[in-house]
Amino acid sequence: MNVTPASATPTRLRDEWLAYWRDDAPRLLHIAKVGLAVALAMGLCMRLELRSPATAMLSCVIVMMHQQSGIVIARGVYRGLGMVGGSLAGLVLIALFSQQPLPFFLALAAWIGLCAFCSAYFRNFQSYGLVLAGFSTAITAMPALANPYGVFDNVIHTISEVAIGVLSASVVSTVVLPRAVAPALYAASRASFTHLLGVLRATLARDAATVQSGAQAGAQTGTLLSLIGERANVELLRTGALFEDPSMRLRQSVFLDLDRGFLDTVTWLYALQRVKTHASADAHPRAQAAIAALTDATLALLPDTATASPPGIADDAVAALLPRLDAFETALPARIAAQLRALDDLPPAQRQFVESTGAALLFMTDDLRLLCRRYLEARAADRQPWTVSVLQAIGRIARQRVVGNRTAALIAGVRAALAVLLVAAVWIASGWVGGSTAIVAVAITSTLFALVPDPPTAAWQIFTGCLAGWLAGFAFSFFVLPSLGTFALLAAVIALFVMVGAYVNTFPKTAVLGLGFNIYFCFIVGISNPAVYNPSAYLDTGFALLSGIATAAVAFSVLAPRAGEWIARRYLADVRALVADDARDGELDDDLLYDFERKLRDCIVQIAGAPADPRVDRERMIAWAFAVLEAGRAMILMRLDTQRLGDTLPAAWTARLQTWLDALADLFDTPTPENADRAQTATQAALAALPPGIEPAADAPVGPDALVRCRMHALLHFTDFALRDATLALWTRTERMA
């Protein structure tokens, strides 16, 4: 008989309480800070006798939807800039069309659609400012439509209230037990770097039988997707850290190089997986043994991340890896040459498997070495790891931009404009008193949620949040508020309601629901100077908000939904167009390859995050995106290497290269078997015209030009592998991608 000691129960309860506190303490601290910031903003607006403290409260709950202080400040800055721009646009619209409703609504819808398009096209943190510039125009202009002479006062009050809300949120988030972005950034960077090393080890250690498995190929693609998604999250955190830590701004160039090195390493890893797959099926056993010798030597360098502690690999282990990578990279060309000498009696195609594998390992090692160096420099807080001047770093920041898919962005803009016009038409036709509020709601929802992976779900969640906020606000306004006699009681009760929504907002699955509750609770309650007791107006405002949100949700679900087949075809067509627009015709500079890779990375993340649809083959879309990434990257590197080698290449090489570039661009523009055959023929012709890379001659030193030619050979062979890859079947039939 087992007897549980009496002391075991209190100990277990204490452990469970400590575990709960560790998990929920950050959430409880965050909601307390949100309540404090909202009360502070409301008090300042009342003290300054501004017209609508609710606007400042709205700004607080929106910018504090994130817990890190740096991201709160970043959202506050872009919210302030967007609100100023949108308010000025509203002032212009009222000045031009105040007495002409039809031109006014057409111009308002066009402006909101343009802002929605730009916010979806420019895929960076700054796009939030464009979102605000869109719907803040409606916030400023709609109340002044019946009283045009009051628009200037409305602009001044709105901007002032937003500024107070942003400042209150930023101050509370930064001063009261701040939660910095930098620790989360470093932790996410360490985790993604550790994951990358683990995937490298797994790829190098994988045997031939495993490589040929179709299920394993799908798992490899999923692993690469997770790596890319993790790196995108690191970049988001870094953007927030720029507003929190001045050293982050000065080290921006290091972080950009780190991001570039990560993408390059992942792309070489993808190429290595492909060449190992083809070698396992077609290579001679001796060639396979040579490949295994090269991969095993590389595998011996990498630390075993499986034994690392949960936070990830230690900085000391990365520092110890650097000299080993340097030595290995220096010795690898000679090792490749020795393996090629041992296979001198085999056909050239068999030796090419070894050379391509060696090239992938060589340049992956080079990128990994630079990645490790930048990784350590980015984490060094006690010294200045800048390789460029401050002015150069600022210049590099200004040049970096990421754009998304034009078709998806255009649809987001058109959808927002049509939703606004529909609500405006209903308002004009019915003379509905709350029509202006409905237009504000549809403008907010159409622009704010066009950027999320699943807009219809997010819109219906915020509809539910608005409904809950409407009901809670009714109870507060007409049963609780009349009994509150002091500001302290008012602030405490308001804070309690807001803290409930903020707590729901801290959970990823209900984040939009909690945000919607807080936004529309503050909006509908409408704390103002002086307070107004009007139940009928309150009910009409809530109904107008719900109608506007529902209209936007229906538009997201009906007008070219993100998961639809048509938008998927257009998305793929635009992705494939990057091969011609950027890889073949883009202006050669230091940032062309990085910009191209970032575009494709963003596309891959969007495809992977899109809602499931049985009519859309998501795996095929991802395969296309990776094919574009591989082919486009090869084309850009071939152009750069040709520019570098110059006159040392044969006279016929320029024509062969251009033919190869045109053939690949035509193939991705019109993916037919005939174009695939032409691209494969052009690839073989380019290989025949290119001088050899690493010569297997004994004791012959390998110069830098030979290494460049080795990479060019490998890139052409990787392209040939992709064109012959039966597992992707990209060219088996004509794709109708209008």
C-alpha positions in Angstrom: 0.0 0.0 0.0 1.4 3.4 -1.1 0.9 6.2 1.3 1.3 9.8 0.0 2.9 12.0 2.6 0.9 15.0 3.6 3.7 17.4 2.7 3.6 16.1 -1.0 0.3 17.9 -1.7 1.5 21.4 -0.6 4.7 20.9 -2.5 2.9 19.9 -5.7 0.6 22.9 -5.4 3.5 25.2 -4.8 5.3 23.8 -7.9 2.1 24.2 -10.0 1.6 27.7 -8.8 5.3 28.6 -9.6 4.9 27.1 -13.1 1.7 29.1 -13.6 3.3 32.2 -12.4 6.3 31.7 -14.7 3.9 31.3 -17.7 1.4 34.0 -16.8 3.5 36.6 -14.9 4.5 38.4 -18.2 0.9 38.5 -19.3 -0.4 39.9 -16.0 2.3 42.5 -16.0 1.4 43.4 -19.5 -2.3 43.9 -18.9 -1.5 46.0 -15.8 0.6 48.2 -18.0 -2.1 48.5 -20.6 -4.6 49.5 -18.0 -2.2 52.1 -16.6 -1.4 53.5 -20.0 -5.1 53.8 -21.0 -5.9 55.5 -17.7 -3.0 57.9 -18.1 -4.0 58.8 -21.7 -7.6 59.4 -20.7 -6.6 61.6 -17.7 -4.3 63.7 -19.8 -6.9 64.3 -22.5 -9.5 65.3 -19.9 -7.0 67.6 -18.1 -6.2 69.3 -21.5 -10.0 69.4 -22.2 -9.6 67.6 -25.6 -12.7 66.6 -27.2 -12.4 62.8 -27.4 -10.2 61.0 -24.9 -11.4 57.7 -26.5 -9.1 58.3 -29.5 -6.1 58.4 -27.2 -7.3 55.2 -25.4 -7.7 53.5 -28.8 -4.1 54.4 -29.7 -2.9 52.9 -26.4 -4.6 49.5 -26.8 -3.6 49.2 -30.4 0.1 50.0 -30.0 0.3 47.9 -26.9 -1.0 44.8 -28.5 2.7 43.6 -28.4 4.5 43.2 -25.0 8.0 44.3 -26.0 8.7 48.0 -25.4 10.7 48.4 -28.7 7.8 47.1 -30.8 5.4 49.4 -28.9 7.5 52.4 -29.7 7.9 51.3 -33.3 4.2 50.9 -33.8 3.6 54.2 -32.0 6.0 56.1 -34.3 4.4 54.7 -37.4 0.9 55.2 -36.1 1.7 58.8 -35.4 3.2 59.4 -38.8 0.3 57.5 -40.5 -2.3 59.5 -38.6 -0.7 62.8 -39.5 -0.6 61.8 -43.2 -4.2 60.5 -43.2 -5.5 63.5 -41.3 -3.9 65.8 -43.9 -5.4 63.7 -46.7 -8.8 64.0 -45.0 -8.4 67.8 -44.8 -7.7 67.9 -48.5 -10.7 65.8 -49.4 -13.0 67.9 -47.3 -11.6 71.1 -48.9 -12.1 69.7 -52.4 -15.4 67.7 -52.2 -17.3 68.8 -49.1 -20.4 69.7 -51.1 -20.2 66.8 -53.5 -20.8 63.4 -51.9 -20.2 61.2 -54.9 -16.7 62.6 -55.8 -15.9 62.7 -52.1 -16.6 59.0 -51.6 -14.9 58.0 -54.9 -11.8 59.9 -53.8 -12.0 58.5 -50.3 -12.3 54.9 -51.6 -9.5 55.4 -54.0 -7.2 56.8 -51.3 -8.0 54.0 -48.9 -7.5 51.4 -51.7 -4.1 53.0 -52.5 -3.0 52.8 -48.9 -4.2 49.2 -48.6 -2.3 48.4 -51.8 0.9 50.0 -50.6 0.7 48.5 -47.1 0.4 45.0 -48.7 3.1 45.6 -51.3 5.8 47.1 -49.2 6.3 44.1 -46.8 8.0 45.7 -43.9 7.2 47.1 -40.5 6.8 50.6 -41.9 3.7 49.4 -43.9 1.7 49.8 -40.7 2.0 53.6 -41.2 0.3 53.2 -44.6 -2.5 51.3 -43.0 -3.0 54.2 -40.6 -2.8 56.7 -43.4 -5.7 54.9 -45.0 -8.3 54.6 -42.3 -7.3 57.7 -40.4 -8.5 59.7 -43.4 -12.0 58.3 -42.8 -11.7 59.0 -39.1 -10.9 62.6 -39.8 -13.1 63.4 -42.8 -16.3 61.5 -42.0 -17.3 63.5 -38.9 -16.6 66.8 -40.8 -18.6 65.9 -43.9 -21.7 67.6 -42.5 -19.7 70.5 -41.1 -16.8 71.2 -43.4 -15.6 74.2 -41.4 -14.9 72.0 -38.4 -12.5 69.7 -40.2 -9.4 71.7 -39.2 -10.4 71.5 -35.5 -11.1 67.8 -36.0 -7.6 67.2 -37.4 -5.9 69.1 -34.5 -7.9 67.3 -31.9 -7.4 63.9 -33.5 -3.6 64.3 -33.9 -3.3 65.6 -30.4 -5.3 62.7 -28.9 -3.3 60.1 -30.9 0.0 61.7 -29.9 -1.1 61.5 -26.2 -2.1 57.9 -26.6 1.1 56.9 -28.3 3.3 58.8 -25.8 1.4 57.3 -22.8 1.8 53.8 -24.2 5.5 54.3 -25.0 6.3 55.8 -21.6 4.5 53.1 -19.6 5.9 50.3 -21.7 9.5 51.7 -21.4 9.5 52.9 -17.8 7.3 50.5 -15.9 9.2 47.2 -15.7 10.1 47.2 -19.4 10.2 44.1 -21.4 13.0 44.7 -23.9 13.0 43.3 -27.5 16.8 42.6 -27.5 16.6 39.5 -25.3 13.8 38.1 -27.4 15.8 39.0 -30.6 19.0 37.3 -29.3 17.0 34.2 -28.2 15.2 33.9 -31.5 18.5 34.4 -33.4 20.2 31.8 -31.3 17.3 29.3 -31.8 17.3 29.8 -35.6 21.1 29.5 -35.8 21.0 26.3 -33.8 18.2 25.0 -35.9 20.2 25.7 -39.1 23.2 23.9 -37.8 21.0 20.9 -36.8 19.5 20.8 -40.3 23.0 21.0 -41.9 24.1 18.0 -39.8 21.0 16.1 -40.7 21.5 16.7 -44.4 25.2 15.8 -44.4 24.5 12.7 -42.3 21.6 11.4 -44.4 22.3 8.3 -46.3 21.4 7.6 -49.9 18.4 5.4 -49.2 16.8 8.0 -47.0 17.5 10.8 -49.5 15.5 9.0 -52.2 12.4 8.8 -50.1 9.6 11.0 -51.3 8.3 11.5 -47.8 11.7 12.5 -46.7 11.8 15.1 -49.5 8.6 16.6 -48.2 10.0 16.7 -44.7 13.1 18.5 -46.0 11.0 21.1 -47.7 9.0 21.6 -44.4 12.3 22.0 -42.6 13.5 24.7 -45.0 10.1 26.4 -44.6 10.5 26.5 -40.8 14.0 27.9 -41.2 12.8 30.7 -43.4 9.9 31.5 -41.1 12.1 31.6 -38.1 14.4 34.1 -39.8 11.5 36.3 -40.8 10.5 36.4 -37.2 14.1 37.4 -36.2 13.9 40.3 -38.7 10.6 41.5 -37.3 12.1 41.6 -33.8 15.2 43.4 -35.1 13.0 46.1 -36.6 11.4 46.7 -33.1 14.8 46.7 -31.4 16.0 49.6 -33.6 13.7 51.9 -31.6 14.8 50.6 -28.3 18.6 50.4 -28.4 20.8 52.9 -30.2 23.5 50.3 -30.7 21.1 48.3 -32.7 20.8 51.1 -35.2 24.5 51.4 -35.5 24.9 47.7 -35.9 22.2 47.5 -38.5 24.7 46.6 -41.3 25.9 43.6 -39.2 22.3 42.3 -38.9 21.7 42.8 -42.6 24.8 40.8 -43.4 23.7 38.2 -40.9 20.3 37.9 -42.6 22.0 37.7 -46.0 24.4 35.0 -44.8 21.5 33.0 -43.4 19.5 33.1 -46.6 22.6 32.1 -48.7 23.4 29.2 -46.4 19.8 27.9 -46.6 19.9 28.2 -50.4 23.2 26.2 -50.6 21.7 23.7 -48.3 18.8 23.3 -50.6 21.2 22.8 -53.6 23.2 20.2 -51.5 20.0 18.3 -50.8 19.2 18.2 -54.5 22.6 17.1 -55.7 22.7 14.3 -53.0 19.3 13.1 -54.2 20.5 12.9 -57.9 23.8 11.4 -56.9 22.2 8.7 -54.8 20.1 7.6 -57.9 22.6 8.1 -60.8 26.2 8.3 -59.4 28.7 5.5 -59.6 29.4 3.8 -56.3 32.9 5.2 -56.3 31.5 8.7 -56.9 29.1 8.2 -54.1 31.9 7.2 -51.8 33.8 10.3 -52.8 30.7 12.4 -52.0 30.4 10.7 -48.7 34.0 11.4 -47.9 33.5 15.1 -48.6 30.2 15.4 -46.6 31.6 13.4 -43.7 34.6 15.7 -43.4 32.2 18.7 -43.4 30.0 16.9 -40.8 32.9 16.4 -38.5 33.3 20.2 -38.2 29.8 21.0 -37.0 28.9 20.8 -33.3 26.2 18.4 -32.3 23.2 20.7 -31.6 21.2 17.8 -30.2 23.3 17.9 -27.0 22.9 21.7 -26.7 20.9 23.1 -23.9 17.3 24.3 -24.8 18.3 28.0 -25.3 20.6 26.8 -28.1 24.2 26.7 -29.1 26.7 28.6 -26.9 28.6 31.5 -28.3 31.9 29.8 -27.3 31.0 26.9 -29.5 30.4 29.2 -32.4 33.7 31.0 -31.8 35.5 27.7 -31.7 33.8 26.7 -35.0 35.2 29.7 -36.9 38.9 28.7 -37.1 37.9 25.2 -38.1 35.7 26.5 -40.9 38.6 28.8 -42.0 41.0 25.9 -42.2 38.5 23.5 -43.8 37.6 26.1 -46.5 41.3 26.6 -47.3 41.9 22.9 -47.6 38.7 21.9 -49.4 39.7 22.8 -53.0 42.7 20.5 -52.8 40.6 17.8 -51.2 38.1 18.1 -54.1 40.9 17.9 -56.6 42.3 14.8 -54.9 38.9 13.1 -55.1 38.6 14.0 -58.8 42.0 12.6 -59.5 40.9 9.3 -57.9 38.0 9.2 -60.3 39.9 10.1 -63.4 38.9 6.9 -65.2 35.1 7.6 -64.7 33.0 9.5 -67.3 32.9 13.4 -66.8 29.3 13.2 -65.7 30.3 11.0 -62.8 33.1 13.3 -61.7 30.7 16.3 -62.0 28.6 14.8 -59.2 31.7 15.1 -57.0 32.6 18.5 -58.2 29.1 19.9 -57.8 28.9 18.4 -54.2 32.3 19.9 -53.4 31.3 23.3 -54.8 28.1 23.3 -52.7 30.1 22.4 -49.6 32.8 24.9 -50.4 30.5 27.9 -50.9 28.1 26.8 -48.1 31.1 26.7 -45.8 32.1 30.1 -46.9 28.6 31.5 -46.2 28.5 29.7 -42.9 31.8 31.1 -41.9 30.7 34.6 -42.6 27.4 33.8 -40.9 29.2 32.7 -37.7 31.3 35.8 -37.7 28.4 38.1 -38.1 26.4 36.1 -35.5 29.1 36.7 -32.9 29.5 40.4 -33.9 25.8 41.0 -33.6 25.8 39.5 -30.1 28.9 41.4 -28.8 27.5 44.1 -26.5 30.9 45.2 -25.2 32.5 46.3 -28.4 31.6 48.0 -31.6 31.5 45.4 -34.4 31.0 47.8 -37.2 32.7 47.0 -40.5 31.4 50.2 -42.1 31.1 53.8 -41.0 27.9 55.1 -39.4 26.9 57.0 -42.5 27.4 53.9 -44.6 25.3 52.0 -42.2 22.5 54.6 -42.4 22.8 54.5 -46.2 22.3 50.7 -46.2 19.3 51.0 -44.0 17.7 53.4 -46.4 18.3 51.1 -49.4 16.7 48.1 -47.9 13.1 47.4 -48.9 11.1 44.3 -49.4 8.1 44.2 -51.7 5.3 41.6 -51.8 3.2 40.2 -54.6 1.7 42.9 -56.9 -1.5 40.9 -57.6 -2.2 40.2 -54.0 -1.5 43.8 -53.1 -3.7 45.1 -55.9 -6.6 42.9 -54.9 -6.3 44.1 -51.3 -6.5 47.7 -52.5 -9.4 47.1 -54.9 -11.2 45.1 -52.2 -10.9 47.9 -49.6 -12.1 50.5 -52.1 -15.1 48.5 -53.2 -16.1 47.8 -49.5 -16.0 51.5 -48.7 -18.0 52.4 -51.8 -20.6 49.7 -51.0 -21.2 51.1 -47.4 -21.2 54.7 -48.7 -23.8 53.8 -51.3 -26.0 52.2 -48.7 -25.5 55.3 -46.5 -26.5 57.8 -49.3 -29.4 55.7 -50.4 -30.9 55.2 -46.9 -29.9 58.4 -45.2 -28.8 56.2 -42.3 -27.5 58.3 -39.3 -24.8 55.9 -38.4 -23.5 55.5 -42.0 -20.4 57.5 -41.3 -19.4 55.2 -38.5 -19.9 52.2 -40.7 -17.6 53.7 -43.3 -14.9 54.2 -40.6 -15.3 50.5 -39.5 -15.1 49.1 -43.0 -12.0 51.3 -43.7 -10.3 50.1 -40.5 -11.0 46.4 -41.1 -10.3 46.4 -44.8 -6.8 48.0 -44.4 -5.7 46.6 -41.0 -6.4 43.0 -41.7 -5.3 42.8 -45.3 -1.8 41.9 -44.1 -2.7 38.9 -41.9 -2.3 35.4 -43.3 -6.1 34.6 -43.0 -8.1 37.9 -43.4 -11.6 36.4 -43.3 -11.0 34.6 -40.0 -9.3 37.7 -38.5 -12.2 39.9 -39.7 -14.9 37.6 -38.1 -12.8 37.4 -34.9 -12.8 41.2 -34.7 -16.5 41.2 -35.4 -17.0 39.0 -32.4 -14.7 41.2 -30.4 -16.7 44.2 -31.4 -19.9 42.6 -30.4 -18.5 41.7 -27.0 -17.2 45.2 -26.6 -20.5 46.7 -27.6 -22.4 44.6 -25.0 -19.8 45.3 -22.3 -19.8 49.0 -23.2 -23.6 49.1 -22.9 -23.4 47.7 -19.3 -20.6 50.1 -18.5 -22.2 53.3 -20.0 -25.7 52.9 -18.7 -25.3 51.0 -15.4 -21.8 51.6 -14.1 -20.7 55.0 -15.4 -23.6 57.0 -13.8 -22.5 55.8 -10.3 -18.8 56.8 -10.7 -18.2 60.1 -9.0 -14.5 60.5 -9.3 -11.8 60.2 -11.9 -10.0 57.5 -9.9 -13.1 55.3 -10.0 -13.6 55.9 -13.7 -10.0 55.1 -14.5 -10.0 51.9 -12.3 -13.2 50.6 -13.9 -12.1 51.4 -17.5 -8.7 49.8 -16.8 -10.4 46.6 -15.6 -12.4 46.2 -18.8 -9.3 47.0 -21.0 -7.2 44.5 -19.0 -9.7 41.7 -19.8 -9.3 42.4 -23.5 -5.5 42.8 -23.2 -5.3 39.4 -21.5 -7.2 37.7 -24.2 -4.9 39.5 -26.7 -1.8 37.8 -25.2 -2.8 34.4 -26.6 -2.0 33.9 -30.3 -5.3 32.1 -31.1 -7.5 34.8 -29.6 -5.2 37.9 -30.2 -7.5 39.5 -32.7 -10.6 38.8 -30.6 -9.0 40.6 -27.6 -7.8 43.4 -29.7 -11.2 43.9 -31.2 -12.8 43.9 -27.8 -10.5 46.7 -26.6 -10.7 48.8 -29.7 -14.5 48.9 -30.0 -15.1 49.0 -26.2 -13.1 52.2 -26.1 -14.6 53.4 -29.4 -18.3 52.8 -28.5 -18.1 53.9 -24.9 -16.6 57.1 -26.3 -15.4 58.8 -23.1 -15.7 62.5 -24.0 -15.7 66.0 -22.6 -18.5 66.3 -21.6 -20.0 62.8 -21.2 -23.1 62.1 -23.2 -26.0 59.8 -22.1 -27.8 58.7 -25.3 -28.8 55.0 -25.4 -30.3 55.2 -28.9 -27.2 56.8 -30.4 -25.1 54.2 -28.6 -27.1 51.3 -30.1 -26.9 52.8 -33.6 -23.2 53.3 -33.3 -22.7 49.7 -32.3 -24.9 48.5 -35.2 -23.0 50.7 -37.6 -19.6 49.3 -36.5 -20.8 45.7 -36.7 -22.2 46.4 -40.2 -19.0 47.9 -41.4 -16.9 45.0 -40.0 -19.2 42.4 -41.5 -19.0 44.1 -44.9 -15.2 43.9 -44.8 -15.4 40.3 -43.6 -17.7 39.4 -46.5 -15.4 41.2 -48.9 -12.4 39.2 -47.7 -14.4 36.0 -48.1 -16.0 36.7 -51.5 -13.7 39.1 -53.5 -10.7 37.0 -54.6 -10.2 35.3 -51.2 -6.6 34.6 -50.3 -7.2 30.8 -50.4 -8.9 30.9 -53.8 -7.7 29.2 -56.9 -7.6 32.3 -59.1 -5.5 34.3 -56.7 -3.2 31.3 -56.4 -2.7 31.2 -60.2 -2.0 34.9 -60.3 0.4 34.6 -57.3 2.4 31.9 -59.1 2.5 33.9 -62.3 3.9 36.9 -60.5 6.4 34.8 -58.6 7.6 33.2 -61.8 7.9 36.7 -63.4 10.7 37.5 -61.0 13.0 35.2 -63.0 12.8 37.6 -66.0 12.3 40.9 -64.1 15.0 40.5 -61.5 17.2 37.6 -62.2 17.7 38.2 -65.9 17.0 41.9 -66.4 17.7 43.4 -62.9 20.6 45.9 -62.6 23.7 44.2 -61.2 24.7 45.6 -57.9 25.6 44.3 -54.4 22.0 44.2 -53.3 20.3 42.5 -56.3 20.8 39.0 -55.1 19.8 39.9 -51.5 16.6 41.7 -52.6 15.7 38.8 -54.9 16.1 36.3 -52.1 14.1 38.4 -49.7 11.3 38.7 -52.1 11.1 35.0 -52.6 11.4 34.4 -48.9 8.4 36.6 -48.3 6.5 34.8 -51.0 7.3 31.4 -49.5 6.3 32.6 -46.0 3.0 33.9 -47.4 2.3 30.7 -49.4 3.0 28.6 -46.3 0.8 30.8 -44.1 -2.2 31.0 -46.4 -5.4 29.2 -45.3 -5.9 25.7 -46.7 -8.1 25.2 -49.8 -8.7 21.8 -51.4 -8.7 23.5 -54.8 -5.1 24.8 -54.3 -2.1 22.5 -54.3 0.0 24.3 -51.7 2.9 21.9 -52.0 3.1 22.6 -55.8 3.1 26.3 -55.1 5.9 26.0 -52.6 7.8 23.8 -55.1 7.4 26.5 -57.7 8.6 29.2 -55.3 11.7 27.1 -54.4 12.3 26.5 -58.1 12.2 30.2 -58.8 14.5 30.8 -55.9 17.1 28.3 -57.1 17.0 29.3 -60.8 16.9 33.0 -60.1 19.8 32.8 -57.7 21.8 30.8 -60.2 21.2 33.4 -62.9 22.2 36.3 -60.8 25.3 34.6 -59.5 26.3 33.6 -63.1 25.9 37.2 -64.2 28.0 38.5 -61.3 30.7 35.8 -61.8 30.8 36.6 -65.5 31.3 40.3 -64.7 34.0 39.4 -62.3 36.0 37.1 -64.6 35.6 39.4 -67.6 38.0 38.7 -70.4 39.4 35.5 -68.9 36.3 33.7 -70.2 36.0 32.5 -73.9 34.7 34.9 -76.5 31.6 32.7 -77.1 30.7 32.6 -73.4 28.7 35.9 -73.4 26.4 34.7 -76.1 25.9 31.3 -74.5 25.2 32.9 -71.1 22.6 35.2 -72.7 20.9 32.3 -74.5 20.8 30.3 -71.2 19.3 33.3 -69.3 16.7 33.8 -72.0 15.8 30.1 -72.1 15.2 30.0 -68.3 13.2 33.2 -68.4 11.0 31.9 -71.2 10.6 28.6 -69.3 9.3 30.3 -66.2 7.1 32.6 -68.2 5.6 29.7 -70.2 6.4 26.4 -68.5 5.9 23.9 -71.4 7.9 20.7 -72.1 9.3 22.4 -75.2 10.7 25.3 -73.3 12.0 22.9 -70.7 13.9 21.0 -73.4 15.3 24.3 -74.8 16.4 25.4 -71.3 18.2 22.0 -70.8 19.9 22.3 -74.2 21.0 25.9 -73.3 22.3 24.6 -70.0 24.4 21.9 -71.6 25.7 24.4 -74.2 26.8 26.8 -71.5 28.5 23.9 -69.6 30.4 23.0 -72.8 31.5 26.6 -73.4 32.7 27.2 -69.8 36.3 26.5 -68.9 36.9 23.8 -66.2 36.9 24.8 -62.6 39.0 22.8 -60.2 41.6 20.8 -62.2 42.5 17.4 -60.8 46.2 17.9 -61.7 48.6 16.9 -58.9 49.9 19.7 -56.6 48.3 22.4 -58.7 47.1 25.3 -56.5 43.5 26.4 -56.9 43.3 30.1 -57.6 40.3 32.4 -57.0 39.3 32.4 -60.6 39.2 28.6 -60.6 36.9 28.7 -57.6 34.6 31.1 -59.4 34.5 28.8 -62.4 33.8 25.9 -60.1 30.8 27.7 -58.7 29.6 28.5 -62.2 29.8 24.8 -63.2 28.0 23.8 -60.0 25.2 26.3 -60.6 24.7 25.1 -64.1 24.6 21.5 -62.9 22.1 22.4 -60.2 19.9 24.0 -62.9 20.2 20.9 -65.0 19.2 18.8 -62.0 16.1 21.0 -61.4 15.1 20.7 -65.1 15.3 16.9 -64.9 13.7 16.6 -61.4 10.8 14.1 -61.8 9.7 14.6 -58.2 8.7 18.2 -58.9 7.2 17.6 -62.4 7.1 21.3 -63.0 7.3 20.9 -66.8 5.1 17.9 -67.4 2.2 19.9 -68.7 1.3 23.5 -69.8 0.5 25.6 -66.8 -2.5 28.0 -67.3 -1.3 30.8 -65.1 -3.0 33.8 -66.7 
